[in-house]
Amino acid sequence: MVSVREFCSEVVAVEPVMGDAVLLTFLAPTELVRRLKAGVFFEILCRTDGSYDPLLRRPYSIFRANADEGTLTILVRPFGRGSGWLAQRQIGSELNILGPLGNAYTVSPRTRHGLLVSGGVGVAPMVMLADEAVAAGVSVTFLMGAATNEGLLSASLLPREVEYVVATEDGSGGYLGYVTEVVPEYVPWADQIFACGPESMYRSLRNAAEPHRVQRRPAIQVSMERTMACGVGACLGCVVKTRHGMKTSCVDGPVFDLDEVAW
């Protein structure tokens, strides 16, 4: 893993996406970008210089990394004060960034078929994982769910080799219903399953996949959404209850084996 570092960066691109969200691209040291893996995250100060509000950093996983250009892209949806401030940054804005932090998704060398499942802004690390899996010769099916068609990621932002299947709760795009309702069709095909979304989606994913698994195969890796305020395991605000005790999502995760999480 790349050593954790704090650095200042400049925003070089802002692109509206998925309704009210934006893709924010900023500069990063090339050697850092080159060694990143999908699933790790960065903590970003979301406040103006001289201000202490909001006090704590906000965690963001990487949507896409471009080593040739030395850039990282994150997906930002304005939920609160911190994300709202970040979503309003323009080209040329400066950011204070800490990372990379946490662990990454692990694609087995023997995997030939990868099923990626995302809900809402949980799509962010799945895009970077799709890039990595396709580059490794893995056949990828990418499932995404959202409330409406407006909340779906454009297929143009995914590698062309990916099979993209969508579901919306109101039926305005793709399958009518939750994305986890589509999962059973693909479980027997998949060698590994990877997911990112709200915790409720993981419970549904487990219930949908379990009848079609054999001896806990295919394995399922999930990124646990927690309030990772410090990013270094000090504040204990992001603990996850597992079969081996309490774990900090920012250090021991955010990626966990779904079977190891105690629900």
N, C-alpha and C positions, 0 to 999 in steps of 0.2 A: 504494500500500500504506500501511496505517496505520503510524505511527511506533512503533517498539519501545519499550515502557515496562515498568517494574516496578511492580506494585501489590499491595496487600493486599486480600483479598476475604473474603466470608462465604458459607459454604455455606447455601443456602436450600431445597434439596430433595435427597433421596436415594431412588432407586427401584431395587429389585432387578430384574435383567434377565438373560436368557441364562444361566441356571444360577447360577454363583457370581459373576457380574459385577454392577456397579451403575452407574446413571446418576447422576452427581454434578453438580448445578446450583449455580453460584455467581454472585455479582454481578460486573458489569464496567462500566466507563464506557460510557455509551450511544453516544457518538460512535465509540468503538472497535468496539462490537458491530455498529453499523449498516454499517460499511464492510468487514467481514470477508468473505472468500471461502473456500469449501470447499477443504481441503487444507493450509492454514496450521496451525501448531501453537503451543502454549504450553509453556514449561518451568515445572514446579512443584516447589517445595521439599517433599520428602516426609519431614519430620522435625519433632520437637517443638522449640519455642524453647529455646535453650541447648544443644542437641545438634548435633553435626556428623556424625551417622551416620543415614542415608547422606549422604555429602558432596555428591554431585552431584545436580542437578535431574533430573526425569524428564519426557520429552516426551509431550504428549498433543494429538492433533488434536481438532477441535471436532465433536461429534455434532450439535448444534443450537444456533443463535443466535437469541435473541429480543430484538430492538431495543426493542420496546415496554416490556418488563419490565426491560431492561438486564441480561440473564443469558446465560451460556454454559453448555452442558452437555457433559460429557465422559463417555466410556465407560471404566470402570476394571475390569480383571480382575486379581485378586491373584496375580501370578506370583512376585514376590520381595519383599524387605523394603520397598522404596519403594512399589510398587503396593499391597502389603498394608496399609501404613500409610494410604495414601490411601483405599483401599476401606473403611476403618473409620471415616472421618470422619462426623460427625453434623451435623444442622442446627444452625447457630450456630458451627461450627468455622471457624477462620480459616486462610486459605491465602496463601502468598506466590507470586506469579505473574509470569513474565517473558514478554513477547510483544506482538503476534503475531510469529512467526518463519517464515522460509521462504517458498516460493511457493505458488501455488494451482492447482487444476485450471482449464483454460480451455475454456469451452463456446463454440464458434464461433457467430456470429450466424446462420449458414446451416444450423446443425444442427436437424433436425426429429425425428430419432430417436436417442436416447441409450441405450446399453447400459452398465449399471453392474454390475460384478462384484466381489463381496467374499467374503473368507474369514475366519471367526471375528471377532475384535475389529477386523479391518480394515473392518468394516461402518461404523465411526464416521464418517469423513469422507464416506462414500457417502450417508449419510442427509442431511447438510447439502447435498451436491451435488444430491440428488434434489429437495430443497426449492427450490433455485435453478433447476434445469432446468425443473421444472413451472411455476414462476412465470414463466419466460421462454417458455412455450408449447411446450416440448419434450415429445414423447411418450417416456416412460421405461419401460424394462424393467429390473428390478432382480433380479439373480441372486445368491443367497447360499448358501454352503456351510458345513457344520459337521460335526463328528464324529457328533453325535447330534441328535435333535430338540430336546433341552433347550438346545442351544447356538445355536439359531436365534433371530433377532430376531422379535418379534411383528409381524404385518402391521399392527396398529393403530398402530404407531409411524412408519409411512410415510404420505406423502400418499395420499389415496384414489385419485388418478388413476394411480398407479403399478401396472404389472403386476409382481407379485412371484412369483418362481419360486425354489424351494429345492431343495437336494440334501444328503443326509446319507450319510456313509460306511457306516453300518450299515442304511440304508434305513428308519429310524424316522420319517422325514419327507421327503416329496417324492421326487425322483429318487434311486435307489440308486447312489451313486458320488460322484465328485468334481464340484464345480460347473463346472470347466472342460470337462467332457464334454458339458455342455449348451450351451456357447458356440457351436459351429458352426452350430446352427440359427438363431441371431440375427445372425451377422456380416453376411450380405448385406443385412439390413434396416437395420443401424445406420449412422449417419453418423459417429459417434464412439464409442469404447469407453473407459471409465474403470474403473480397478481399484485395489483396496487389499487387501493380504493378505500372506502370507509369500512370500519370494522364490521358493520352489519352485512356488507357484501361478502366478507370472509366467512361468516357463519352460513350464509346461503350457499357459498361456493363449496364449503365442506359438505353440506347436506346434499347438494346436487351431484358432487363427484363421488362420494363415498360408495354408493351402490355399484359403481362401475370400476372401482379400483381393486387390485389384487395384492394383498399383503402390503398395503400402503403405497402401492405403485399405480400410476406415476406419482412421484414426490411433488409436493406443492410448496413453493416458496412465496411468502407474502411480505410486504413492507408495512409494518405497523405504524399507523398514524397516531402520533402522540405529540404533546406540547414539549418539544425539545428546546428548552429555553437556553441552556448553557452549551450544550453540544459535547460536553466532556465528562459527563457522568457525575457532576458535583451536586447539582440541585435536586436530583432524584424525582424530577417532575414528569418523567417519561417512562416509569417502570412498567414492565410487562410481566404478567404472571405466567410462568412456564412450568412444565413438569419437573424442571430442575431448579425451581425457586424463582425469585424475582430477578429480572434482568433489566438493565437500562437500555432503552431503545436506541439512544444516541451512540452508545459504545458497543454493546453486545448485538445490536441491530443496526439499522431498522429492519433488516431482512431476517426473517425467522422461518423455520420449517413449520408449516401450518399444524402438523401433528404434535409439535412440541409446545404449542401455545395452550394454556389451560383456560378454557372458556367457562 
